[in-house]
Amino acid sequence: QFQLYIGANYIKQKGNFFNNTSINENATKTTNFFLPESTENIALNFNVSKLIPALKTNFKITSAYSIFNYKNIINNSELRNNKSKFSTNSLFFKTAFYIPINIENKTTYVLQENKSTNNIFLNKSLENKLKLIFKPSKEISGSISYNYFIPSFKDKKNNYSFLNSKISFRPKNKNWQFSLSGVNLLNEQFYTQKNTTDISSDTFRLNILERHFLFNFSYSF
């Protein structure tokens, strides 16, 4: 089985609302104004998947790339020309072995680049999601997932690892089932995300729940 998708989109619009932003140490103020100037947006998408029977594995590559050309004013500057580039590329595979254990993995690389008249803000990040799926019997199934995240290649020391697990039991010909999940088993306290614009490179810190376990029981009538 083979699937392929390629898409492209181009939009050029003359006359638009632009931002006039004033920044100081206490506040940021943005005013919208109209100019008969053009904005330009280019987007490309690529998606291909292939099942390889000999390996009993399905592979999928996904790629997206966009360019946005626009204008603005910062602190009463002249009208600035800006270019924003964003791309994301991922490789995914999932096995379908005739054994109780299978593997699922997705690696994603993201590039953000913002250029203006005088500045360039750039960030590259990487995320890998690995999952081991096991089903030793029809009644028992489970998974162990390990996620590794690098928010910025400029600061590789700040990377994060997350380990989760789940096991489920559903008896044959019964209306009930239960599961036990372990969440954030490595006990990460937080993680950060990077975002860039034409005027800044921002870091967001997100606090997360410490290591915990969840028990779930369900019954269907």
Summary of the structure (lengths in Angstrom):
residues: 221
radius of gyration: 23.7
end to end distance: 39.6
largest distance: 73.1
contacts: 590
relative contact order: 0.12
helix: 1%
strand: 73%
